[in-house]
Amino acid sequence: MTALPALQQDERTLHDPAEDLVDARPRRLLAEQPQAPYRRPPVVRRHRRRRMLSLLKILGQALVIVALPTVATAWALTTPQFALEKISVATSERVPAAWVLAELAPLEGRNLFRVSLKDARSRLQGHPWLESASLRKRLPDTLEVALVEKTPVAVLEGAGSTVPAFVDPQGEVIAPVEPGSEAPALPRIRGSALSARALAGAIATAEEFERLASGWGGRLTRIEVLGPEDFQLEAEGLPLPLVVRRGSLEDKSAAASRLLPEILSRVKHVRAVDLRFAQRIVLQPEPGSGGLVPSSEVPSRG
């Protein structure tokens, strides 16, 4: 009974060499077998291909967006379908349509998109009656022209020329009055030495008179330039000429229109009524009359 533990100890220490051969064979085979390289799963490769296709699609769309307007623009600038063939001119009294067509004739046949409106407008600046021109392109082949004429406000006479000329609101000469033509009912400006300042003052005084025309009862017919700021006015319905200073007519108009009928009923041989002085009305006598005469002393004509 006492030898049993020793026997058990010997059994634990016993080892069979054949077991080592059996266990070592699979390990040796695994060590001798070559290892295959690592490859990503096919799912990852398909995802990469899909992303590349999406990028190529976006790039293609961008190229189409950029290239299409360029191609369309090049076609529009070269196609004969947009060649300028018609020039439409709105009716004008003093700027003939034939003159406009002749001035714009060099533009005919050009591509409508290449026609410069600024250049076309500059070709029309040579006409004296043209104030401004509005031009507009209408596809496929038409250029529309609308004209604005200068507005004359007076007729200038005796300014170093025997030919009367129209004057605009700025006092600039527009064009001569054509011989034999009937001038419109505009006030006539006369004077021996008409400077630019005097002419501008005459126009301003005429405008002031027109604003007060209801108080004087008629249309202004003549302006005599006495100096740069002094003018003599004649109007329909006005019994005598008025001598005024630029800018003072409005202040004197109310009193003068009220007092003149009474004054003229008492005094004769009055050539003009001078309104240039403050707080008084001066009556200028007729030349050679010997002075003003009360109406009671004027002999009646039988």
C-alpha positions as CSV (number, residue, x, y, z in Angstrom):
1,M,0.0,0.0,0.0
2,T,2.9,2.3,0.7
3,A,4.3,1.9,-2.9
4,L,1.2,3.3,-4.7
5,P,2.2,6.9,-4.6
6,A,5.5,6.2,-6.2
7,L,3.8,4.3,-9.0
8,Q,1.5,7.2,-9.7
9,Q,4.4,9.5,-9.8
10,D,6.1,7.4,-12.4
11,E,3.1,7.4,-14.6
12,R,3.0,11.1,-14.6
13,T,6.6,11.3,-15.7
14,L,6.3,8.7,-18.5
15,H,6.3,10.3,-22.1
16,D,5.8,8.6,-25.5
17,P,8.1,10.0,-28.3
18,A,5.5,9.0,-31.0
19,E,3.1,11.6,-29.7
20,D,5.7,14.3,-30.5
21,L,5.9,13.2,-34.1
22,V,2.2,13.2,-34.5
23,D,1.8,16.7,-33.1
24,A,4.7,18.2,-35.0
25,R,3.6,17.1,-38.4
26,P,0.7,19.6,-38.8
27,R,2.8,22.4,-37.5
28,R,5.6,21.7,-40.0
29,L,3.1,21.6,-42.8
30,L,1.7,24.9,-41.8
31,A,5.1,26.4,-41.7
32,E,6.1,25.1,-45.1
33,Q,2.9,26.3,-46.8
34,P,3.3,29.8,-48.5
35,Q,0.9,32.5,-47.3
36,A,-1.4,34.3,-49.8
37,P,-1.3,38.2,-49.9
38,Y,-4.0,40.1,-48.1
39,R,-6.9,41.2,-50.3
40,R,-9.7,43.6,-49.4
41,P,-13.2,42.2,-49.7
42,P,-14.9,42.7,-53.1
43,V,-17.5,45.0,-51.4
44,V,-14.9,47.7,-50.7
45,R,-13.7,47.6,-54.4
46,R,-17.2,48.0,-55.8
47,H,-17.8,51.0,-53.4
48,R,-14.7,52.7,-54.7
49,R,-15.8,52.1,-58.4
50,R,-19.2,53.5,-57.7
51,R,-17.7,56.7,-56.1
52,M,-15.5,57.2,-59.1
53,L,-18.4,56.9,-61.5
54,S,-20.3,59.5,-59.5
55,L,-17.4,61.9,-59.6
56,L,-17.1,61.4,-63.4
57,K,-20.8,62.1,-63.8
58,I,-20.7,65.3,-61.8
59,L,-17.6,66.4,-63.8
60,G,-19.4,65.7,-67.1
61,Q,-22.5,67.7,-66.0
62,A,-20.2,70.7,-65.0
63,L,-18.5,70.6,-68.4
64,V,-21.9,70.6,-70.2
65,I,-23.0,73.6,-68.0
66,V,-19.9,75.5,-68.9
67,A,-19.6,74.6,-72.5
68,L,-23.2,75.0,-73.5
69,P,-23.4,78.8,-73.0
70,T,-20.1,79.2,-74.8
71,V,-21.2,77.2,-77.8
72,A,-24.6,79.0,-77.8
73,T,-22.9,82.4,-77.7
74,A,-20.5,81.5,-80.4
75,W,-23.4,80.4,-82.6
76,A,-25.5,83.5,-81.9
77,L,-22.5,85.8,-82.8
78,T,-21.9,84.1,-86.1
79,T,-25.2,82.9,-87.5
80,P,-26.7,84.9,-90.3
81,Q,-30.1,84.6,-88.7
82,F,-29.3,87.5,-86.4
83,A,-28.0,89.8,-89.2
84,L,-29.4,93.4,-89.0
85,E,-31.9,93.8,-91.8
86,K,-34.5,96.3,-90.5
87,I,-34.2,99.7,-88.9
88,S,-37.6,101.0,-87.5
89,V,-37.7,104.8,-86.9
90,A,-40.5,106.4,-85.0
91,T,-42.1,109.4,-86.7
92,S,-40.5,112.7,-86.2
93,E,-41.4,116.2,-87.5
94,R,-38.0,117.8,-87.9
95,V,-35.7,114.7,-88.0
96,P,-36.6,112.8,-91.2
97,A,-36.6,109.0,-91.1
98,A,-34.6,109.0,-94.3
99,W,-31.8,110.9,-92.7
100,V,-31.7,108.4,-89.8
101,L,-31.7,105.4,-92.1
102,A,-28.8,106.9,-94.1
103,E,-26.7,107.5,-91.0
104,L,-27.3,104.0,-89.7
105,A,-26.9,102.3,-93.1
106,P,-23.3,101.2,-92.4
107,L,-24.6,98.9,-89.6
108,E,-26.9,96.9,-91.8
109,G,-25.8,93.3,-92.3
110,R,-23.9,93.2,-89.0
111,N,-24.7,90.6,-86.4
112,L,-27.4,92.2,-84.1
113,F,-25.6,91.1,-81.0
114,R,-22.4,92.8,-82.2
115,V,-24.1,96.2,-83.0
116,S,-23.1,98.7,-80.3
117,L,-26.0,100.9,-79.3
118,K,-23.6,103.6,-78.1
119,D,-21.9,103.7,-81.5
120,A,-25.3,103.8,-83.3
121,R,-26.5,106.6,-81.1
122,S,-23.3,108.7,-81.7
123,R,-24.0,108.4,-85.5
124,L,-27.2,110.4,-85.0
125,Q,-25.7,113.4,-83.0
126,G,-25.1,115.4,-86.1
127,H,-28.7,116.6,-86.6
128,P,-29.3,120.0,-85.1
129,W,-32.9,119.2,-84.1
130,L,-32.1,115.9,-82.3
131,E,-32.2,116.2,-78.5
132,S,-31.7,112.5,-77.8
133,A,-32.2,109.0,-79.4
134,S,-33.3,105.8,-77.8
135,L,-32.3,102.6,-79.5
136,R,-33.5,99.0,-78.8
137,K,-32.7,95.7,-80.4
138,R,-35.5,93.4,-81.3
139,L,-34.7,89.8,-82.3
140,P,-34.0,88.5,-84.7
141,D,-33.0,91.3,-87.1
142,T,-34.5,94.7,-86.2
143,L,-33.1,97.9,-84.6
144,E,-35.8,100.2,-83.2
145,V,-35.1,104.0,-83.0
146,A,-37.1,106.6,-81.1
147,L,-36.2,110.2,-81.4
148,V,-36.7,113.2,-79.1
149,E,-36.5,116.6,-80.8
150,K,-35.4,119.8,-79.3
151,T,-38.2,122.2,-78.3
152,P,-37.9,125.8,-79.5
153,V,-39.1,128.5,-77.2
154,A,-38.3,131.6,-79.2
155,V,-37.0,132.9,-82.5
156,L,-33.8,134.9,-82.4
157,E,-33.5,137.9,-84.8
158,G,-30.6,140.3,-85.5
159,A,-27.8,138.4,-83.8
160,G,-25.2,139.2,-86.4
161,S,-27.2,137.4,-89.0
162,T,-30.2,138.4,-91.1
163,V,-31.7,134.8,-90.9
164,P,-33.9,134.2,-87.9
165,A,-33.0,131.1,-85.8
166,F,-34.8,128.9,-83.3
167,V,-33.6,129.0,-79.7
168,D,-34.0,126.2,-77.1
169,P,-34.8,126.7,-73.4
170,Q,-31.1,126.9,-72.5
171,G,-30.7,129.9,-74.9
172,E,-28.7,127.9,-77.4
173,V,-29.4,128.4,-81.1
174,I,-30.9,125.3,-82.7
175,A,-31.2,125.9,-86.4
176,P,-32.1,128.8,-88.8
177,V,-35.7,129.3,-89.8
178,E,-36.0,128.0,-93.3
179,P,-36.8,130.7,-95.8
180,G,-40.4,130.6,-96.9
181,S,-41.5,128.4,-94.0
182,E,-44.0,129.6,-91.5
183,A,-42.5,130.0,-88.1
184,P,-44.5,128.9,-85.1
185,A,-46.1,131.4,-82.8
186,L,-43.0,132.0,-80.7
187,P,-41.8,135.2,-79.1
188,R,-39.2,137.1,-81.2
189,I,-36.0,138.1,-79.5
190,R,-34.2,141.2,-80.8
191,G,-31.2,143.2,-79.8
192,S,-28.1,144.9,-81.2
193,A,-25.6,143.0,-79.0
194,L,-26.9,139.7,-77.9
195,S,-24.5,138.0,-75.5
196,A,-25.0,134.5,-74.2
197,R,-25.9,136.0,-70.8
198,A,-28.4,138.3,-72.3
199,L,-30.0,135.6,-74.4
200,A,-30.3,133.3,-71.4
201,G,-31.9,136.2,-69.4
202,A,-34.4,136.8,-72.2
203,I,-35.5,133.2,-72.2
204,A,-35.8,133.2,-68.4
205,T,-37.9,136.4,-68.5
206,A,-40.1,134.9,-71.2
207,E,-40.8,131.9,-69.0
208,E,-41.5,134.1,-66.1
209,F,-44.0,136.1,-68.2
210,E,-45.7,132.9,-69.4
211,R,-46.3,131.9,-65.8
212,L,-48.0,135.2,-65.1
213,A,-49.8,135.4,-68.5
214,S,-53.3,135.2,-66.9
215,G,-52.6,138.5,-65.2
216,W,-51.6,140.3,-68.4
217,G,-54.1,138.6,-70.7
218,G,-52.1,137.5,-73.7
219,R,-49.3,135.7,-75.3
220,L,-45.8,137.1,-75.3
221,T,-44.9,138.2,-78.9
222,R,-41.6,140.2,-78.6
223,I,-38.6,140.6,-76.3
224,E,-36.2,143.5,-76.9
225,V,-32.9,143.1,-75.2
226,L,-31.8,146.4,-73.6
227,G,-29.0,144.9,-71.6
228,P,-27.8,141.7,-70.0
229,E,-30.6,141.9,-67.4
230,D,-33.0,144.4,-68.8
231,F,-35.7,143.6,-71.4
232,Q,-38.8,145.2,-73.0
233,L,-41.7,142.9,-73.4
234,E,-44.7,143.1,-75.8
235,A,-47.7,140.8,-75.6
236,E,-51.1,140.3,-77.0
237,G,-53.7,142.2,-75.0
238,L,-51.1,144.3,-73.4
239,P,-51.7,148.0,-74.2
240,L,-48.1,149.1,-73.8
241,P,-44.7,147.4,-73.7
242,L,-43.3,146.6,-70.2
243,V,-39.7,147.3,-69.3
244,V,-38.6,144.7,-66.7
245,R,-35.5,143.4,-65.1
246,R,-34.8,139.7,-65.0
247,G,-36.4,138.0,-61.9
248,S,-38.4,141.1,-60.9
249,L,-41.6,140.6,-63.0
250,E,-43.3,138.4,-60.5
251,D,-43.0,140.9,-57.7
252,K,-44.4,143.8,-59.8
253,S,-47.0,141.9,-61.8
254,A,-49.9,142.1,-59.2
255,A,-49.6,145.9,-58.6
256,A,-48.9,146.8,-62.2
257,S,-51.8,144.8,-63.6
258,R,-54.1,146.5,-61.1
259,L,-52.8,150.1,-61.5
260,L,-52.0,150.3,-65.2
261,P,-55.6,150.6,-66.5
262,E,-56.2,153.6,-64.2
263,I,-52.9,155.2,-65.0
264,L,-53.3,154.9,-68.7
265,S,-56.8,156.3,-68.6
266,R,-55.4,159.5,-67.1
267,V,-52.1,159.9,-69.0
268,K,-51.5,159.9,-72.8
269,H,-48.4,159.6,-75.0
270,V,-46.9,156.8,-72.9
271,R,-44.4,154.7,-74.9
272,A,-43.7,152.1,-72.2
273,V,-44.2,151.2,-68.6
274,D,-41.0,150.7,-66.6
275,L,-41.2,148.2,-63.7
276,R,-37.5,148.0,-62.9
277,F,-37.6,150.4,-59.9
278,A,-38.6,149.5,-56.4
279,Q,-42.0,150.7,-55.1
280,R,-42.8,152.8,-58.1
281,I,-44.0,152.5,-61.7
282,V,-42.2,154.8,-64.2
283,L,-44.0,155.9,-67.4
284,Q,-41.7,156.5,-70.4
285,P,-43.1,159.1,-72.9
286,E,-43.3,158.7,-76.6
287,P,-40.3,160.2,-78.5
288,G,-41.1,163.7,-79.8
289,S,-44.2,164.0,-77.7
290,G,-42.8,166.6,-75.4
291,G,-43.5,164.5,-72.4
292,L,-46.5,162.9,-70.7
293,V,-49.8,164.7,-71.1
294,P,-52.8,164.2,-68.9
295,S,-55.7,162.7,-70.8
296,S,-57.8,165.8,-70.2
297,E,-55.4,167.9,-72.2
298,V,-55.2,165.6,-75.2
299,P,-57.3,167.1,-78.0
300,S,-59.9,164.8,-79.4
301,R,-59.7,163.8,-83.0
302,G,-62.8,164.4,-85.0
